[in-house]
Amino acid sequence: MFNTAKFERLANFRIIAIAFAAFIFNTTEFVPVALLSDIAQSFAMPVSQTGLMITVYAWIVSLMSLPLMLITAKSERRSLLLKLFLLFVSGHILSVIAWNYGILVVSRILIALAHAVFWSITAALAMRIAPKGKQTQALGMIAMGSSMAMVLGLPLGRIIGQWLGWRTTFALIALSAFVVMLVLAKLLLHLPSKNAGSFASLPSLVKRPLLMGSYAVTVLIISAHFTAYSYIEPFVKEIGGMTEGSATVVLLIFGLAGFVASFLFGRIYRFSPIKFVMSAMGLLILSLCSLYLLSGYTALMLILIFVWGIGISGLSLGLQMRVLQQAPDATDVATAIYSGIYNVGIGGGALIGNQVMQHWGLGGIGFVGALIGVLGMGLFVLVHLRYR
Protein backbone atom coordinates (compact mmCIF):
# COMPACT_ATOMS: atom_id res chain seq x y z
CA MET A 1 0.00 0.00 0.00
CA PHE A 2 2.91 2.30 0.86
CA ASN A 3 4.51 1.60 -2.51
CA THR A 4 1.22 2.35 -4.30
CA ALA A 5 0.86 5.68 -2.50
CA LYS A 6 4.49 6.55 -3.25
CA PHE A 7 4.01 5.68 -6.93
CA GLU A 8 0.88 7.85 -7.19
CA ARG A 9 2.63 10.76 -5.48
CA LEU A 10 5.58 10.52 -7.87
CA ALA A 11 3.22 10.26 -10.85
CA ASN A 12 1.43 13.38 -9.65
CA PHE A 13 4.73 15.26 -9.40
CA ARG A 14 5.51 14.29 -13.00
CA ILE A 15 2.11 15.52 -14.16
CA ILE A 16 2.64 18.80 -12.29
CA ALA A 17 6.05 19.23 -13.94
CA ILE A 18 4.53 18.69 -17.39
CA ALA A 19 1.75 21.14 -16.46
CA PHE A 20 4.45 23.73 -15.72
CA ALA A 21 5.95 22.96 -19.13
CA ALA A 22 2.52 23.52 -20.70
CA PHE A 23 2.31 26.81 -18.82
CA ILE A 24 5.61 27.97 -20.31
CA PHE A 25 4.84 26.84 -23.87
CA ASN A 26 1.41 28.51 -23.82
CA THR A 27 2.81 31.67 -22.29
CA THR A 28 5.36 32.12 -25.05
CA GLU A 29 2.86 31.32 -27.80
CA PHE A 30 0.45 34.03 -26.75
CA VAL A 31 2.65 36.60 -24.99
CA PRO A 32 3.10 38.59 -28.24
CA VAL A 33 -0.64 39.34 -27.98
CA ALA A 34 0.10 41.18 -24.72
CA LEU A 35 3.26 42.87 -26.06
CA LEU A 36 2.19 43.59 -29.62
CA SER A 37 2.15 47.38 -29.26
CA ASP A 38 5.56 47.44 -27.54
CA ILE A 39 7.17 45.16 -30.14
CA ALA A 40 5.70 47.23 -32.98
CA GLN A 41 6.99 50.45 -31.42
CA SER A 42 10.52 49.06 -30.91
CA PHE A 43 10.79 48.20 -34.61
CA ALA A 44 8.85 51.29 -35.79
CA MET A 45 6.17 49.13 -37.41
CA PRO A 46 2.35 49.25 -37.40
CA VAL A 47 0.59 46.88 -34.99
CA SER A 48 -1.32 45.20 -37.81
CA GLN A 49 1.92 44.24 -39.56
CA THR A 50 3.68 43.11 -36.38
CA GLY A 51 0.68 40.92 -35.54
CA LEU A 52 1.56 38.70 -38.49
CA MET A 53 4.26 37.10 -36.30
CA ILE A 54 1.36 35.38 -34.51
CA THR A 55 0.18 33.97 -37.83
CA VAL A 56 3.70 32.83 -38.83
CA TYR A 57 4.18 31.05 -35.50
CA ALA A 58 0.81 29.34 -35.70
CA TRP A 59 1.22 28.22 -39.29
CA ILE A 60 4.70 26.81 -38.68
CA VAL A 61 3.16 24.71 -35.91
CA SER A 62 0.27 23.68 -38.15
CA LEU A 63 2.52 22.70 -41.07
CA MET A 64 5.18 20.92 -39.04
CA SER A 65 3.23 19.14 -36.27
CA LEU A 66 2.41 16.01 -38.26
CA PRO A 67 5.71 15.69 -40.21
CA LEU A 68 7.80 16.18 -37.06
CA MET A 69 5.57 13.79 -35.13
CA LEU A 70 6.05 11.10 -37.76
CA ILE A 71 9.82 11.69 -37.76
CA THR A 72 9.99 11.38 -33.97
CA ALA A 73 7.28 8.71 -33.60
CA LYS A 74 9.74 6.06 -32.42
CA SER A 75 11.88 8.36 -30.28
CA GLU A 76 12.18 7.73 -26.56
CA ARG A 77 9.94 10.35 -24.94
CA ARG A 78 12.12 11.62 -22.07
CA SER A 79 15.07 12.32 -24.36
CA LEU A 80 12.81 13.89 -26.98
CA LEU A 81 11.21 16.19 -24.44
CA LEU A 82 14.58 17.43 -23.16
CA LYS A 83 15.80 18.12 -26.71
CA LEU A 84 12.63 20.13 -27.36
CA PHE A 85 13.38 22.27 -24.32
CA LEU A 86 16.92 22.94 -25.55
CA LEU A 87 15.54 24.16 -28.89
CA PHE A 88 12.88 26.18 -27.07
CA VAL A 89 15.46 27.94 -24.84
CA SER A 90 17.78 28.61 -27.81
CA GLY A 91 14.93 30.24 -29.73
CA HIS A 92 14.19 32.57 -26.84
CA ILE A 93 17.81 33.61 -26.51
CA LEU A 94 17.69 34.61 -30.18
CA SER A 95 14.47 36.57 -29.47
CA VAL A 96 16.24 38.52 -26.74
CA ILE A 97 19.09 39.60 -29.03
CA ALA A 98 17.00 40.03 -32.21
CA TRP A 99 18.35 43.14 -33.95
CA ASN A 100 15.46 43.46 -36.39
CA TYR A 101 11.96 42.15 -36.92
CA GLY A 102 13.10 39.46 -39.37
CA ILE A 103 15.44 37.91 -36.79
CA LEU A 104 12.62 37.99 -34.23
CA VAL A 105 10.42 36.05 -36.67
CA VAL A 106 13.24 33.50 -37.21
CA SER A 107 13.53 33.03 -33.45
CA ARG A 108 9.78 32.49 -33.22
CA ILE A 109 10.01 29.85 -35.97
CA LEU A 110 12.56 27.90 -33.90
CA ILE A 111 10.27 28.07 -30.87
CA ALA A 112 7.32 27.02 -33.02
CA LEU A 113 9.18 23.89 -34.15
CA ALA A 114 9.66 22.86 -30.50
CA HIS A 115 6.02 23.73 -29.83
CA ALA A 116 4.83 21.56 -32.71
CA VAL A 117 6.29 18.37 -31.22
CA PHE A 118 5.64 19.28 -27.58
CA TRP A 119 1.88 19.55 -27.99
CA SER A 120 1.83 16.48 -30.24
CA ILE A 121 3.12 14.26 -27.45
CA THR A 122 2.03 15.98 -24.23
CA ALA A 123 -1.60 14.90 -23.90
CA ALA A 124 -0.87 11.25 -24.58
CA LEU A 125 2.23 11.39 -22.36
CA ALA A 126 0.29 12.87 -19.43
CA MET A 127 -2.44 10.22 -19.68
CA ARG A 128 0.21 7.52 -19.92
CA ILE A 129 2.11 8.47 -16.75
CA ALA A 130 -1.02 9.35 -14.76
CA PRO A 131 -2.14 7.07 -11.89
CA LYS A 132 -4.66 4.43 -12.96
CA GLY A 133 -8.18 5.81 -13.37
CA LYS A 134 -7.01 9.46 -13.30
CA GLN A 135 -6.31 10.06 -16.98
CA THR A 136 -9.04 12.70 -17.36
CA GLN A 137 -7.78 14.55 -14.30
CA ALA A 138 -4.24 14.42 -15.72
CA LEU A 139 -5.41 16.02 -18.96
CA GLY A 140 -7.29 18.58 -16.88
CA MET A 141 -4.07 19.35 -14.98
CA ILE A 142 -2.21 19.98 -18.24
CA ALA A 143 -5.06 22.22 -19.35
CA MET A 144 -4.86 24.02 -16.02
CA GLY A 145 -1.19 24.69 -16.67
CA SER A 146 -2.14 26.07 -20.07
CA SER A 147 -4.82 28.24 -18.49
CA MET A 148 -2.39 29.56 -15.90
CA ALA A 149 -0.44 30.96 -18.84
CA MET A 150 -3.42 33.26 -19.37
CA VAL A 151 -3.95 33.91 -15.64
CA LEU A 152 -0.32 34.56 -14.74
CA GLY A 153 1.95 34.26 -17.78
CA LEU A 154 0.39 36.84 -20.10
CA PRO A 155 -0.35 39.55 -17.51
CA LEU A 156 3.05 39.07 -15.88
CA GLY A 157 4.75 39.05 -19.29
CA ARG A 158 2.95 42.27 -20.14
CA ILE A 159 3.90 43.97 -16.86
CA ILE A 160 7.56 42.94 -17.19
CA GLY A 161 7.55 44.04 -20.82
CA GLN A 162 6.20 47.47 -19.90
CA TRP A 163 8.66 47.97 -17.04
CA LEU A 164 11.80 46.36 -18.39
CA GLY A 165 11.13 45.88 -22.11
CA TRP A 166 9.64 43.00 -24.08
CA ARG A 167 13.09 41.39 -24.49
CA THR A 168 13.26 40.86 -20.74
CA THR A 169 9.98 38.94 -20.90
CA PHE A 170 11.46 36.51 -23.42
CA ALA A 171 14.66 36.20 -21.35
CA LEU A 172 12.69 35.20 -18.25
CA ILE A 173 10.69 32.66 -20.27
CA ALA A 174 13.98 31.10 -21.40
CA LEU A 175 15.25 30.92 -17.82
CA SER A 176 11.99 29.37 -16.58
CA ALA A 177 12.06 26.79 -19.37
CA PHE A 178 15.62 25.81 -18.49
CA VAL A 179 14.65 25.21 -14.84
CA VAL A 180 11.63 23.09 -15.82
CA MET A 181 13.85 21.09 -18.18
CA LEU A 182 16.14 20.22 -15.27
CA VAL A 183 13.16 19.14 -13.16
CA LEU A 184 11.79 16.91 -15.93
CA ALA A 185 15.25 15.38 -16.44
CA LYS A 186 15.20 14.42 -12.77
CA LEU A 187 11.60 13.14 -12.53
CA LEU A 188 10.94 11.35 -15.82
CA LEU A 189 12.02 7.79 -16.44
CA HIS A 190 12.96 6.15 -19.73
CA LEU A 191 9.72 6.21 -21.77
CA PRO A 192 9.74 4.24 -25.02
CA SER A 193 7.30 5.37 -27.68
CA LYS A 194 3.90 3.68 -27.29
CA ASN A 195 0.76 3.83 -29.48
CA ALA A 196 2.21 6.87 -31.19
CA GLY A 197 1.03 5.74 -34.60
CA SER A 198 2.87 6.12 -37.88
CA PHE A 199 2.40 7.15 -41.48
CA ALA A 200 0.46 3.91 -41.95
CA SER A 201 -2.08 5.16 -39.37
CA LEU A 202 -3.20 8.06 -41.56
CA PRO A 203 -5.53 6.16 -43.96
CA SER A 204 -7.32 4.62 -40.97
CA LEU A 205 -7.78 8.00 -39.28
CA VAL A 206 -9.11 9.63 -42.43
CA LYS A 207 -11.90 7.00 -42.56
CA ARG A 208 -13.27 8.08 -39.15
CA PRO A 209 -15.96 10.71 -39.84
CA LEU A 210 -16.36 11.79 -36.22
CA LEU A 211 -12.63 12.41 -35.95
CA MET A 212 -12.53 14.34 -39.24
CA GLY A 213 -15.56 16.29 -38.05
CA SER A 214 -13.77 17.19 -34.82
CA TYR A 215 -10.82 18.50 -36.82
CA ALA A 216 -13.02 20.60 -39.10
CA VAL A 217 -14.95 22.05 -36.16
CA THR A 218 -11.67 22.87 -34.43
CA VAL A 219 -10.45 24.92 -37.40
CA LEU A 220 -13.63 27.00 -37.46
CA ILE A 221 -13.98 27.49 -33.72
CA ILE A 222 -10.34 28.45 -33.11
CA SER A 223 -10.41 30.78 -36.13
CA ALA A 224 -13.51 32.41 -34.68
CA HIS A 225 -11.82 32.93 -31.33
CA PHE A 226 -8.50 34.28 -32.64
CA THR A 227 -10.15 36.62 -35.13
CA ALA A 228 -10.95 38.70 -32.06
CA TYR A 229 -8.54 37.53 -29.37
CA SER A 230 -5.38 38.20 -31.42
CA TYR A 231 -6.20 41.91 -31.24
CA ILE A 232 -7.87 42.11 -27.84
CA GLU A 233 -5.17 44.41 -26.43
CA PRO A 234 -5.62 47.21 -29.01
CA PHE A 235 -9.41 46.58 -28.99
CA VAL A 236 -9.92 47.24 -25.29
CA LYS A 237 -7.69 50.32 -25.44
CA GLU A 238 -8.88 51.89 -28.68
CA ILE A 239 -12.52 50.78 -28.82
CA GLY A 240 -13.20 50.21 -25.12
CA GLY A 241 -11.22 53.24 -23.98
CA MET A 242 -9.49 51.24 -21.23
CA THR A 243 -6.17 52.17 -19.67
CA GLU A 244 -2.98 50.11 -19.88
CA GLY A 245 -3.73 48.69 -16.43
CA SER A 246 -7.26 47.68 -17.44
CA ALA A 247 -5.94 45.93 -20.53
CA THR A 248 -3.70 43.85 -18.27
CA VAL A 249 -6.69 43.01 -16.05
CA VAL A 250 -8.56 41.79 -19.15
CA LEU A 251 -5.80 39.27 -19.87
CA LEU A 252 -5.79 38.21 -16.22
CA ILE A 253 -9.54 37.62 -16.18
CA PHE A 254 -9.39 35.68 -19.44
CA GLY A 255 -6.80 33.35 -17.97
CA LEU A 256 -8.74 32.94 -14.73
CA ALA A 257 -11.73 31.88 -16.80
CA GLY A 258 -9.58 29.18 -18.41
CA PHE A 259 -8.69 27.91 -14.95
CA VAL A 260 -12.40 27.67 -14.10
CA ALA A 261 -13.13 25.92 -17.40
CA SER A 262 -10.43 23.33 -16.63
CA PHE A 263 -12.06 22.63 -13.28
CA LEU A 264 -15.51 22.29 -14.87
CA PHE A 265 -14.10 20.00 -17.57
CA GLY A 266 -12.65 17.63 -14.98
CA ARG A 267 -15.96 17.49 -13.11
CA ILE A 268 -18.63 17.63 -15.83
CA TYR A 269 -17.37 16.57 -19.27
CA ARG A 270 -17.42 12.80 -18.74
CA PHE A 271 -21.13 12.85 -17.80
CA SER A 272 -22.36 14.65 -20.94
CA PRO A 273 -19.64 15.40 -23.53
CA ILE A 274 -21.94 16.72 -26.27
CA LYS A 275 -23.83 19.10 -23.99
CA PHE A 276 -20.54 20.33 -22.56
CA VAL A 277 -19.12 21.14 -26.01
CA MET A 278 -22.36 22.73 -27.25
CA SER A 279 -22.68 24.90 -24.14
CA ALA A 280 -19.09 26.08 -24.52
CA MET A 281 -19.74 26.96 -28.17
CA GLY A 282 -22.79 28.96 -27.17
CA LEU A 283 -20.77 30.96 -24.64
CA LEU A 284 -18.08 31.70 -27.22
CA ILE A 285 -20.49 32.88 -29.92
CA LEU A 286 -22.54 34.99 -27.49
CA SER A 287 -19.38 36.64 -26.19
CA LEU A 288 -18.05 37.49 -29.65
CA CYS A 289 -21.42 38.92 -30.70
CA SER A 290 -21.50 41.14 -27.61
CA LEU A 291 -17.87 42.30 -27.73
CA TYR A 292 -18.43 45.58 -29.58
CA LEU A 293 -21.87 46.20 -28.08
CA LEU A 294 -20.52 46.15 -24.52
CA SER A 295 -17.14 47.72 -25.26
CA GLY A 296 -18.12 51.03 -23.69
CA TYR A 297 -19.03 49.49 -20.32
CA THR A 298 -15.92 48.41 -18.43
CA ALA A 299 -17.66 46.27 -15.78
CA LEU A 300 -19.76 44.43 -18.37
CA MET A 301 -16.71 43.94 -20.57
CA LEU A 302 -14.84 42.25 -17.73
CA ILE A 303 -17.78 39.88 -17.16
CA LEU A 304 -17.95 39.23 -20.90
CA ILE A 305 -14.23 38.40 -21.03
CA PHE A 306 -14.70 35.91 -18.18
CA VAL A 307 -17.59 34.17 -19.97
CA TRP A 308 -15.64 34.18 -23.25
CA GLY A 309 -12.64 32.59 -21.55
CA ILE A 310 -14.75 29.79 -20.05
CA GLY A 311 -16.29 29.10 -23.45
CA ILE A 312 -13.10 28.82 -25.51
CA SER A 313 -11.11 26.97 -22.84
CA GLY A 314 -13.89 24.43 -22.34
CA LEU A 315 -14.17 23.97 -26.09
CA SER A 316 -10.45 23.38 -26.55
CA LEU A 317 -10.46 20.71 -23.86
CA GLY A 318 -13.64 19.05 -25.08
CA LEU A 319 -12.49 18.84 -28.68
CA GLN A 320 -9.07 17.50 -27.71
CA MET A 321 -10.62 14.80 -25.54
CA ARG A 322 -12.88 13.77 -28.42
CA VAL A 323 -9.81 13.40 -30.66
CA LEU A 324 -8.06 11.18 -28.09
CA GLN A 325 -11.16 9.04 -27.65
CA GLN A 326 -11.65 8.65 -31.39
CA ALA A 327 -8.03 7.57 -32.04
CA PRO A 328 -6.86 5.43 -29.09
CA ASP A 329 -4.63 3.38 -31.40
CA ALA A 330 -2.66 6.37 -32.75
CA THR A 331 -2.85 9.02 -30.05
CA ASP A 332 0.30 10.99 -30.89
CA VAL A 333 -0.42 11.16 -34.62
CA ALA A 334 -4.04 12.16 -33.99
CA THR A 335 -2.93 14.76 -31.45
CA ALA A 336 -0.26 16.07 -33.84
CA ILE A 337 -2.95 16.59 -36.46
CA TYR A 338 -5.15 18.25 -33.83
CA SER A 339 -2.30 20.56 -32.80
CA GLY A 340 -1.64 21.42 -36.42
CA ILE A 341 -5.33 22.02 -37.11
CA TYR A 342 -5.61 24.11 -33.94
CA ASN A 343 -2.77 26.33 -35.10
CA VAL A 344 -4.27 26.66 -38.56
CA GLY A 345 -7.18 28.19 -36.66
CA ILE A 346 -4.88 30.48 -34.66
CA GLY A 347 -3.05 31.69 -37.74
CA GLY A 348 -6.22 31.93 -39.80
CA GLY A 349 -8.00 33.85 -37.09
CA ALA A 350 -5.11 36.30 -36.66
CA LEU A 351 -5.03 36.84 -40.42
CA ILE A 352 -8.80 37.29 -40.68
CA GLY A 353 -8.70 39.75 -37.78
CA ASN A 354 -5.91 41.62 -39.55
CA GLN A 355 -8.02 41.94 -42.69
CA VAL A 356 -11.08 43.00 -40.72
CA MET A 357 -9.01 45.73 -39.05
CA GLN A 358 -7.72 47.02 -42.37
CA HIS A 359 -11.01 46.95 -44.31
CA TRP A 360 -13.81 47.40 -41.73
CA GLY A 361 -12.08 48.61 -38.61
CA LEU A 362 -11.07 47.12 -35.27
CA GLY A 363 -14.65 47.19 -33.97
CA GLY A 364 -15.75 44.48 -36.40
CA ILE A 365 -13.51 41.64 -35.19
CA GLY A 366 -16.09 40.27 -32.73
CA PHE A 367 -18.93 40.12 -35.26
CA VAL A 368 -16.82 38.35 -37.87
CA GLY A 369 -15.54 35.92 -35.25
CA ALA A 370 -19.10 35.17 -34.14
CA LEU A 371 -20.14 34.40 -37.71
CA ILE A 372 -17.32 31.88 -38.07
CA GLY A 373 -18.31 30.41 -34.70
CA VAL A 374 -21.89 29.87 -35.90
CA LEU A 375 -20.53 27.94 -38.88
CA GLY A 376 -18.50 25.79 -36.50
CA MET A 377 -21.51 25.05 -34.31
CA GLY A 378 -23.61 24.16 -37.33
CA LEU A 379 -20.98 21.73 -38.57
CA PHE A 380 -20.68 20.13 -35.12
CA VAL A 381 -24.43 19.54 -34.93
CA LEU A 382 -24.52 18.18 -38.48
CA VAL A 383 -21.67 15.70 -37.88
CA HIS A 384 -23.07 14.60 -34.55
CA LEU A 385 -26.56 13.95 -35.91
CA ARG A 386 -25.20 12.17 -38.99
CA TYR A 387 -22.65 9.90 -37.32
CA ARG A 388 -23.59 9.58 -33.65
N, C-alpha and C positions, 0 to 999 in steps of 0.2 A: 504493500500500500504506500509505504514511504517512497519507494522508487517511482511509482506511478505519479504521485504528487510532485516529485522532483522533476520528472520528465515533462509534466504539464507546465510547471513553472518555467522551465527552460524554453519550452516551445512558445510560451507566451512572450518571453523576453525576445525571442527571435522575430515574432510577429511585430512586436513593438518597434524593434530596430528597422524592420522593413517599412513600417508605417512612417518612421522618421525619414527614411529614404524617399518615400512617396511625397512627404511634405516638402522636401528639398526640390525634387524634380518638378512638382507642380508649382512651387514658388517661382522657380526660374522660368518656367514656360510662360507664366502670366504676369510676372513682375514688369515687363515692358508696358503693359496696360496702365500700371500705376505711375510709370516714369516717362511716358510717351512725350509729354510736353518738355520735360527737362532734357531728354535725349535730342529731341528736335532742335531745341534752342542751342545746345552745345555744338551741333553741326550746322547751325544756321539753315535748317530745312523746315518746310511746312509739316505740321502734325500728320496730315493725310498721307504724305509721302513716307514719313518715318514709320507710320503704322503698317506699311507693307512688310516690315521685318517680322511681324506676327504671322502674316500669310506665308512668307518664305519658310519660317520655322515649322509651321504646321504642315505645309506641303512636303517638306523634306521627310518629316515623320510619316506622312501618309504614303509617300512613294517608296520609302525604304523599310518600313516595318516588316512586310512580308518577305522581301528578298533577304534581309538580314536575319530574320527568324529562321528561314530555311537554311541559310549558311551556318547558323549556330545551333541548329536543332539538336545535334548530337553532343554539343559541348557540355562539360560538367558545369553545373549551375553556380556553385560558389566561385569558381575561378572566373567564369564569365561575368558575374556580377561585379567582382572587384576590378576587372578590366574596364567595364563600363564606367565605373566611378573615376578611374584614372583619366579616361577620355573626357568625362564630364568636367573634372577639375581643370584639365588643360584648356578646355574651351573657355572656361570662365577667366582664367589668367589672361588669355588673349583678349577677352572682352575688356578687361581692366586697362590694358595697354593700347587698345584700338586707337590708332591715330587718325582714322577717318571712318565714315559710315560703311564703306565697303568692307573694311577689316572687321568691323563689328558684326556685319552680316555673316562673314566667313566664320567668326567665332560661334555665332548662333547655329550655324550649320553643323559644326562639330558637336555641339551640345545636343542638337536635334538627333544626330545619329545615335548617341548614347541613349537618349530618350526613347527612340524607336524600339530598341531591343528591351530596355528596362520594362516598359509597360506591356510588352509582348509576353514576358515571362513572369511578371510579378503576381498577377491574380492566381494563376495556377500554382506558383511556388508557395504563396501564402496558404492556400487551401491544402497543399501537400504537407506542409510542416505543422499545420494546426493540430491541436489535440483532437482525438476522435469525437465526432459529433458536433464540432464547433467550427466547421468550415465556413458557414454563413457569417458567423461572428468574426472570423478572421478576415473575410472580405470586407465586412463592415469596418473593421479596425484600419485596414488599408485606406478605405474611403474616408475614414475620419482623419487620417494623416493628410490626405489630399485636401480635405475641407479646412484643416488647420492652416494650410497654405493661404487660404482666403482670409481666415480669421486673424492670423498672426503674420504670416509671411508677406502678403501684399501690403498691408498697412505699415508694417515695420520697414519693409523695403522702401516704401514711399517716404516715410519719415527720415530714414537714414539718407536716402537720395537727396532730399531737400536740404538737410543739414550739412552733409559731408560730400554730396555729389553722387550721381548715379553709379559711377565706377566703384565707389566704396561698397555699394549694395552688392554688386557682382563679386567683389573681393571677399565679402563675408559669406556669401553663398558658397564660394569655392572652399573656404576654410571649414564651414559646417559640413560640406560633403566629404572632405578629407577625414574629419573626425568620425562620421558615420561609417565610412569605409573601414576604418580601423576596428570599429565595434563589430561590424558584420564579419570581418576576417577572424575575429576572436570567437563569435558565437556560432557561425554556420559550420556545419560538417560537410564532408564530401557528398555532393548531391548529383548523382548521374542523371542524365536526361531521361524523362519518363513521360510517355503519352504526349510527347511534344507534337507528333505528326510529322509529315514530310510533304514533299512535292506530290507524292502519290495520293495524299489525303484530299487534295483540292477538288478532283472530280466528284468525290463523295459529298463534300461540303456543298458544292454548287447545286446538288440535287435535293437539298433540304430547303423547301420553300419557307418554312418558318424562320430559319436562320438567315436566308437571303432577305426576307422581309424585315428582320431585325436590323440588318445592315442598312437597308434603304431608309428605314425610319430614322436610324441614327444620323445619317447624312443630313436629312431635312431638319430634324430637331436641333442638332448642334449648330447647323447653319443659321437657323432662326435665332438661337440664343446669341451667337457671336456677331450677328449683324448689328445688334445693339450693344452687347457687353464690351466688345473691342474698343468702343469709343465712349464708355460710360463716364470716364474722367472728364473729357471736354464737355460731354452732355450736361452733367450736373453743374458744371461751372458756367457754361455759356447759356444754356437753355434754362436750367433751374436756378441760376443766380447764386449758387452756393459758394462758400469760401473754400480756401485750400483745406482747412481743417475739416469742414463738412464733407468734402470729397473723400478724405481719408476715412471718415466715419462710415461712409457708404460702402467702401470696400470691406471694412471691418464687419458690418452688419451682414453683407453678402456671404462672407466666410462663416459667420456664426450660424447663418441659416443652413449652410452645407453641413455643419456639425449636427444640427437638429435633424436634418434629413437622413444622415447616416444612422442616427439613433432610431429613427422611425423605421428605416429600412430593416435594421436588425430585428425589430420587434414585430413588424406588420407584414412585410413582403411575402413571407412564406405561406401565410394564410390565404392571401388573395392577390396573386401577382398581377393579373390583368387590371383589376380595380386600382391597384397601387400605381401602375404605369399610367393609366388613363387619368387618374386624379392629378398626378404630377404634370401631365401634359396640359390639363386644364389650367392649373396654376401658372404655368409658363406663358401660355397664350394670353390669359387674362392680364398678366403683369405687363407683357409687351404692348398690348392694346392700350393700357392705361398710362404708359410711361410718359408720353407727352402731355396727356390730359391733366396729370397730377404734378407736373414738373414745377409748377409755381408754388406748391404747398410742401414745405420742407418736412413736416411731421408725417404727412401722408406718403411722401416719397420714401421715407425711411421704412415705413411699414411695407410699402410696395416692394422695395428691394429685398426685404426679409422673405416675403412670400415668393418672389421670383427665385431667390436662392434656394429655397426648399424645393420648388418645382424642378429646376434644372438638375440639382444634385440628386434628387430622388430618381429622376429619369435616367441619368447616367448610370446609377447603380442598378436600376431595374433592367435596363437594356443589356448591361454587361453580364448580369446573372443569367439572363435568357440565352445569351450566346454560349456561356459555359455549359448550361444545361442541354443545349441543343447540339453540342459537339464534345461530349465527354471523352471521345476516342482520339481527339486531336486538339487538346485545349490550347496549347501554345500557338499553333497555326491559326486557329479560330480567333484567339485573342489578338494576335498580330494583325489579322485582317480588321478586327474591330478597332484596334488602336489606329490603324491607317485610315479607316473610314471616318473615325471620330475626328482625326486631324484634317481630313478633307473638309469636314464640316467647319472646323475652326478657321482654316484658311479661306474657305468659300464665304463664310459669314463675314470675316474681316474685309474681304474684297468687296462683297455686296454692300457692306456698311460704308466702305470708302466711296463707292459709286453713288450711293444715296446721298452722302454728304456733298459730293461735288455737283450733283444734278438737281437734287430737291432740298438739300439743306440738312443739317444735323438733327433737326426735330423729327424727321421722317423715319429714323432708324427703327423705332419701336413698332410702327405700323407695318413696315415691310417685314420685319422679323416675325410679327404675329401672323401675317399672311402665309409665310413659309411654314410656321408652326401648325397652322390649320391643315395644310397639305400633308404634313407628317402625321397628324392625328387621323386624318381620313385614310391614309395608307395603312396605318396600324389597325384600324377597325376592319378595313377590307381584308387584310391578310389574316387577321384573327378569325373572322367569320368564315372565310373560305377554307382555311386549313386547320382549324382547331380540332 
